[in-house]
């Protein structure tokens, strides 16, 4: 039996929440975790951006499925099957979303990318492959993807990584490995652990909001 690969056009969805005041605004772009949707991540983005003037964009993964318990439609970003092709597809998809947003709204340079769990890898990939330099990454409960090299990370303005101390998915070992990789890249970063599990907690939102205020006083 021989395996063959066929390309196909797949449509994704994203949500946009623009500031009420007209004029250019920086983008805060979010990526949800496994079995979540764009709405969940948008809630997190709006909490991060509270009190600031950000154009919030929440991008949903290209691979929807049903939650068995509830029947609701959620999504994921990829599996290990044909991982490299999925990464390439996702990068093109995210660029398309951001280009479309920039064509509809006045966007300032220096986007910030925020991800949770599986979405953290997408936040780093978006920051590295963005056509304009990324001002920062907020990474909650997920690690830097292995294919990203130190010299690619150097192009990001700053990073904050947040982990729950009882998180069995984003382990202490992964957290410490990320710290070492960011140090090797000579990148400004903050690494914080909380009394929590694999969640995006209010305390993490508070730290992320402070990070945004430092980037955009």
TORKOL-4160 file (C-alpha; in steps of 0.2 Angstrom, whole numbers, padded with zeros to 4 digits, m for minus):
217
<pt num="1" X="0000" Y="0000" Z="0000"/>
<pt num="2" X="0007" Y="0017" Z="m0005"/>
<pt num="3" X="0002" Y="0034" Z="0003"/>
<pt num="4" X="m0001" Y="0049" Z="m0008"/>
<pt num="5" X="m0004" Y="0067" Z="m0003"/>
<pt num="6" X="m0017" Y="0078" Z="m0011"/>
<pt num="7" X="m0018" Y="0097" Z="m0008"/>
<pt num="8" X="m0035" Y="0105" Z="m0004"/>
<pt num="9" X="m0042" Y="0122" Z="0000"/>
<pt num="10" X="m0048" Y="0123" Z="0018"/>
<pt num="11" X="m0057" Y="0138" Z="0025"/>
<pt num="12" X="m0054" Y="0144" Z="0043"/>
<pt num="13" X="m0063" Y="0157" Z="0054"/>
<pt num="14" X="m0056" Y="0171" Z="0065"/>
<pt num="15" X="m0064" Y="0184" Z="0076"/>
<pt num="16" X="m0060" Y="0203" Z="0077"/>
<pt num="17" X="m0064" Y="0215" Z="0090"/>
<pt num="18" X="m0059" Y="0233" Z="0085"/>
<pt num="19" X="m0057" Y="0248" Z="0097"/>
<pt num="20" X="m0072" Y="0260" Z="0097"/>
<pt num="21" X="m0060" Y="0275" Z="0094"/>
<pt num="22" X="m0055" Y="0277" Z="0076"/>
<pt num="23" X="m0037" Y="0277" Z="0071"/>
<pt num="24" X="m0022" Y="0265" Z="0070"/>
<pt num="25" X="m0021" Y="0252" Z="0084"/>
<pt num="26" X="m0008" Y="0238" Z="0088"/>
<pt num="27" X="m0014" Y="0220" Z="0085"/>
<pt num="28" X="m0016" Y="0207" Z="0099"/>
<pt num="29" X="m0018" Y="0190" Z="0090"/>
<pt num="30" X="m0023" Y="0175" Z="0100"/>
<pt num="31" X="m0022" Y="0156" Z="0097"/>
<pt num="32" X="m0033" Y="0144" Z="0107"/>
<pt num="33" X="m0029" Y="0127" Z="0114"/>
<pt num="34" X="m0034" Y="0109" Z="0110"/>
<pt num="35" X="m0053" Y="0107" Z="0110"/>
<pt num="36" X="m0056" Y="0125" Z="0111"/>
<pt num="37" X="m0063" Y="0138" Z="0099"/>
<pt num="38" X="m0059" Y="0156" Z="0094"/>
<pt num="39" X="m0073" Y="0163" Z="0106"/>
<pt num="40" X="m0063" Y="0156" Z="0121"/>
<pt num="41" X="m0047" Y="0164" Z="0116"/>
<pt num="42" X="m0056" Y="0181" Z="0112"/>
<pt num="43" X="m0062" Y="0182" Z="0130"/>
<pt num="44" X="m0044" Y="0180" Z="0136"/>
<pt num="45" X="m0038" Y="0193" Z="0123"/>
<pt num="46" X="m0051" Y="0206" Z="0129"/>
<pt num="47" X="m0046" Y="0203" Z="0147"/>
<pt num="48" X="m0028" Y="0205" Z="0143"/>
<pt num="49" X="m0031" Y="0221" Z="0133"/>
<pt num="50" X="m0043" Y="0229" Z="0146"/>
<pt num="51" X="m0039" Y="0247" Z="0148"/>
<pt num="52" X="m0029" Y="0247" Z="0133"/>
<pt num="53" X="m0032" Y="0251" Z="0114"/>
<pt num="54" X="m0029" Y="0235" Z="0105"/>
<pt num="55" X="m0036" Y="0227" Z="0089"/>
<pt num="56" X="m0039" Y="0209" Z="0095"/>
<pt num="57" X="m0039" Y="0195" Z="0083"/>
<pt num="58" X="m0043" Y="0177" Z="0088"/>
<pt num="59" X="m0039" Y="0164" Z="0075"/>
<pt num="60" X="m0047" Y="0147" Z="0076"/>
<pt num="61" X="m0038" Y="0131" Z="0071"/>
<pt num="62" X="m0041" Y="0123" Z="0054"/>
<pt num="63" X="m0047" Y="0106" Z="0060"/>
<pt num="64" X="m0064" Y="0106" Z="0069"/>
<pt num="65" X="m0072" Y="0092" Z="0078"/>
<pt num="66" X="m0086" Y="0088" Z="0090"/>
<pt num="67" X="m0084" Y="0086" Z="0108"/>
<pt num="68" X="m0092" Y="0070" Z="0112"/>
<pt num="69" X="m0099" Y="0076" Z="0129"/>
<pt num="70" X="m0107" Y="0091" Z="0123"/>
<pt num="71" X="m0108" Y="0090" Z="0104"/>
<pt num="72" X="m0101" Y="0108" Z="0103"/>
<pt num="73" X="m0089" Y="0111" Z="0088"/>
<pt num="74" X="m0071" Y="0114" Z="0094"/>
<pt num="75" X="m0054" Y="0113" Z="0085"/>
<pt num="76" X="m0036" Y="0109" Z="0085"/>
<pt num="77" X="m0021" Y="0115" Z="0076"/>
<pt num="78" X="m0012" Y="0099" Z="0071"/>
<pt num="79" X="m0007" Y="0081" Z="0075"/>
<pt num="80" X="0009" Y="0072" Z="0073"/>
<pt num="81" X="0003" Y="0065" Z="0056"/>
<pt num="82" X="0011" Y="0075" Z="0042"/>
<pt num="83" X="0016" Y="0088" Z="0055"/>
<pt num="84" X="0028" Y="0098" Z="0044"/>
<pt num="85" X="0015" Y="0100" Z="0031"/>
<pt num="86" X="0002" Y="0105" Z="0044"/>
<pt num="87" X="0014" Y="0118" Z="0051"/>
<pt num="88" X="0017" Y="0126" Z="0033"/>
<pt num="89" X="m0002" Y="0126" Z="0030"/>
<pt num="90" X="m0005" Y="0135" Z="0047"/>
<pt num="91" X="0008" Y="0148" Z="0044"/>
<pt num="92" X="0000" Y="0152" Z="0027"/>
<pt num="93" X="m0017" Y="0153" Z="0035"/>
<pt num="94" X="m0012" Y="0164" Z="0049"/>
<pt num="95" X="m0003" Y="0176" Z="0037"/>
<pt num="96" X="m0019" Y="0177" Z="0026"/>
<pt num="97" X="m0029" Y="0181" Z="0042"/>
<pt num="98" X="m0018" Y="0195" Z="0047"/>
<pt num="99" X="m0016" Y="0202" Z="0029"/>
<pt num="100" X="m0035" Y="0203" Z="0028"/>
<pt num="101" X="m0036" Y="0211" Z="0045"/>
<pt num="102" X="m0023" Y="0224" Z="0040"/>
<pt num="103" X="m0033" Y="0228" Z="0024"/>
<pt num="104" X="m0049" Y="0232" Z="0033"/>
<pt num="105" X="m0042" Y="0241" Z="0049"/>
<pt num="106" X="m0028" Y="0253" Z="0052"/>
<pt num="107" X="m0014" Y="0242" Z="0060"/>
<pt num="108" X="0001" Y="0248" Z="0069"/>
<pt num="109" X="0018" Y="0239" Z="0068"/>
<pt num="110" X="0023" Y="0227" Z="0082"/>
<pt num="111" X="0009" Y="0214" Z="0084"/>
<pt num="112" X="0008" Y="0204" Z="0100"/>
<pt num="113" X="0004" Y="0185" Z="0099"/>
<pt num="114" X="m0004" Y="0176" Z="0114"/>
<pt num="115" X="m0007" Y="0157" Z="0114"/>
<pt num="116" X="m0013" Y="0144" Z="0127"/>
<pt num="117" X="m0008" Y="0126" Z="0127"/>
<pt num="118" X="m0007" Y="0120" Z="0109"/>
<pt num="119" X="m0009" Y="0137" Z="0103"/>
<pt num="120" X="0007" Y="0143" Z="0111"/>
<pt num="121" X="0017" Y="0135" Z="0097"/>
<pt num="122" X="0006" Y="0144" Z="0084"/>
<pt num="123" X="0010" Y="0161" Z="0094"/>
<pt num="124" X="0028" Y="0158" Z="0092"/>
<pt num="125" X="0027" Y="0153" Z="0074"/>
<pt num="126" X="0016" Y="0168" Z="0070"/>
<pt num="127" X="0029" Y="0179" Z="0078"/>
<pt num="128" X="0044" Y="0172" Z="0069"/>
<pt num="129" X="0035" Y="0171" Z="0052"/>
<pt num="130" X="0026" Y="0188" Z="0053"/>
<pt num="131" X="0030" Y="0200" Z="0039"/>
<pt num="132" X="0032" Y="0214" Z="0052"/>
<pt num="133" X="0043" Y="0211" Z="0068"/>
<pt num="134" X="0033" Y="0205" Z="0083"/>
<pt num="135" X="0033" Y="0216" Z="0098"/>
<pt num="136" X="0030" Y="0201" Z="0110"/>
<pt num="137" X="0023" Y="0184" Z="0114"/>
<pt num="138" X="0012" Y="0179" Z="0128"/>
<pt num="139" X="0014" Y="0160" Z="0131"/>
<pt num="140" X="0003" Y="0151" Z="0143"/>
<pt num="141" X="0004" Y="0133" Z="0147"/>
<pt num="142" X="0014" Y="0128" Z="0131"/>
<pt num="143" X="0032" Y="0127" Z="0125"/>
<pt num="144" X="0042" Y="0134" Z="0110"/>
<pt num="145" X="0040" Y="0122" Z="0095"/>
<pt num="146" X="0056" Y="0112" Z="0092"/>
<pt num="147" X="0059" Y="0118" Z="0074"/>
<pt num="148" X="0061" Y="0136" Z="0079"/>
<pt num="149" X="0080" Y="0141" Z="0080"/>
<pt num="150" X="0088" Y="0153" Z="0092"/>
<pt num="151" X="0091" Y="0166" Z="0078"/>
<pt num="152" X="0073" Y="0166" Z="0073"/>
<pt num="153" X="0068" Y="0170" Z="0091"/>
<pt num="154" X="0079" Y="0184" Z="0092"/>
<pt num="155" X="0067" Y="0194" Z="0080"/>
<pt num="156" X="0054" Y="0194" Z="0094"/>
<pt num="157" X="0054" Y="0210" Z="0105"/>
<pt num="158" X="0050" Y="0201" Z="0122"/>
<pt num="159" X="0042" Y="0186" Z="0129"/>
<pt num="160" X="0032" Y="0181" Z="0144"/>
<pt num="161" X="0030" Y="0163" Z="0148"/>
<pt num="162" X="0017" Y="0157" Z="0161"/>
<pt num="163" X="0015" Y="0140" Z="0169"/>
<pt num="164" X="0004" Y="0132" Z="0182"/>
<pt num="165" X="0015" Y="0122" Z="0195"/>
<pt num="166" X="0004" Y="0107" Z="0194"/>
<pt num="167" X="0003" Y="0107" Z="0175"/>
<pt num="168" X="0006" Y="0089" Z="0169"/>
<pt num="169" X="0006" Y="0095" Z="0150"/>
<pt num="170" X="0018" Y="0109" Z="0150"/>
<pt num="171" X="0030" Y="0101" Z="0162"/>
<pt num="172" X="0043" Y="0109" Z="0173"/>
<pt num="173" X="0056" Y="0101" Z="0161"/>
<pt num="174" X="0048" Y="0110" Z="0146"/>
<pt num="175" X="0047" Y="0126" Z="0156"/>
<pt num="176" X="0065" Y="0126" Z="0161"/>
<pt num="177" X="0070" Y="0121" Z="0143"/>
<pt num="178" X="0061" Y="0136" Z="0136"/>
<pt num="179" X="0070" Y="0147" Z="0149"/>
<pt num="180" X="0086" Y="0141" Z="0142"/>
<pt num="181" X="0081" Y="0143" Z="0124"/>
<pt num="182" X="0076" Y="0161" Z="0127"/>
<pt num="183" X="0092" Y="0165" Z="0137"/>
<pt num="184" X="0102" Y="0157" Z="0122"/>
<pt num="185" X="0093" Y="0169" Z="0110"/>
<pt num="186" X="0097" Y="0183" Z="0121"/>
<pt num="187" X="0079" Y="0188" Z="0121"/>
<pt num="188" X="0071" Y="0199" Z="0135"/>
<pt num="189" X="0058" Y="0188" Z="0144"/>
<pt num="190" X="0049" Y="0185" Z="0160"/>
<pt num="191" X="0045" Y="0167" Z="0166"/>
<pt num="192" X="0033" Y="0165" Z="0180"/>
<pt num="193" X="0025" Y="0150" Z="0189"/>
<pt num="194" X="0008" Y="0150" Z="0198"/>
<pt num="195" X="m0001" Y="0139" Z="0210"/>
<pt num="196" X="m0012" Y="0131" Z="0196"/>
<pt num="197" X="m0014" Y="0117" Z="0184"/>
<pt num="198" X="m0016" Y="0117" Z="0165"/>
<pt num="199" X="m0026" Y="0133" Z="0164"/>
<pt num="200" X="m0026" Y="0151" Z="0159"/>
<pt num="201" X="m0030" Y="0159" Z="0177"/>
<pt num="202" X="m0034" Y="0176" Z="0182"/>
<pt num="203" X="m0017" Y="0178" Z="0189"/>
<pt num="204" X="m0009" Y="0174" Z="0172"/>
<pt num="205" X="m0021" Y="0187" Z="0164"/>
<pt num="206" X="m0014" Y="0200" Z="0176"/>
<pt num="207" X="0004" Y="0197" Z="0172"/>
<pt num="208" X="0000" Y="0196" Z="0153"/>
<pt num="209" X="m0009" Y="0213" Z="0155"/>
<pt num="210" X="0006" Y="0221" Z="0164"/>
<pt num="211" X="0017" Y="0214" Z="0150"/>
<pt num="212" X="0006" Y="0223" Z="0137"/>
<pt num="213" X="0006" Y="0239" Z="0146"/>
<pt num="214" X="0025" Y="0239" Z="0146"/>
<pt num="215" X="0025" Y="0236" Z="0128"/>
<pt num="216" X="0012" Y="0250" Z="0124"/>
<pt num="217" X="0012" Y="0262" Z="0139"/>
